[in-house]
Amino acid sequence: MKGFRFSSEQGSFYILPAPGGWEATFGNASLGEFSSPERAAADLARGVCPHASEVDTSTFEIPEGIGDWDEVHV
């Protein structure tokens, strides 16, 4: 299986397969579940995350396109 990683100076964001969809994480914190990795990347870039109450992901210059993320194997 494959997932995706974006590394920032503050840490790495991951978009990984989850039951019924995809989960985005930052450190040990879940940022929410998404229907696709493309949707997760776009929402993280815009700061629209279901569980990101303590992290404003729009301030990390996260690329909106999943093609700009690194592919990782899980």
N, C-alpha and C positions, 0 to 999 in steps of 0.2 A: 504494500500500500504506500501511497505517497501523501505527503503533506507539504506545507509551505512555511517558510521562515523569513521574517524581515528583521535584520539586526539594526538597532539604533544605539546611540551612545549610552542610553539609559538601560538597555537590555533588549532581549529578543521577543518578538511577537510570533506566535505560531498559529496556524490554521490547520487543524488535524481532523481526520475522519472521526465521527462520533456516531453512536446509534441514532439512526434517523436523519443524519445530516452532517454538519461540520461544526467544530467548536474552536473558538478563538481564545487564546490565552496570552497573558503577559506575566512572566515570572510564574508564580504558583496560582495566580488569580484567573478565573474564568471570566471572559468578557462577553460570553453569550454563545448561543447556538444559532446557526445560519443554514439556509437551504442549499448553499453552494459556496465554494471557496471564492468565487468571483464576487458574490454578494458580501461575504465577510470582509474581503479586502476593501471594497468600496465603502462599506459602512465604517470600518475602522479608520479609513482615511478622512472621512467626514466627521468622525467623533460620535457616530450613532451606534451605540452598543448597549444591549439590554442590561448588562451587569457592570458597566464601567463607572460606578458612582464616584470612585476615588481617582480615576485616571481619565484625563481628557485626551483621548487618542488623536484628536485633530492637531495637537501641538507637536507630534513626533515626526512630521513630514513622511508619513507612511504612504507608499505608492498605492494609487487607486486600482491599478491593473495588476491582476495576479501574475501576469507574465514578468513583472518586475520583482517578484519575490523569488527567493531561492527555493528550489525543490529539495525536500528531504524525504528520506525513506523511513517509514515507521513499521 
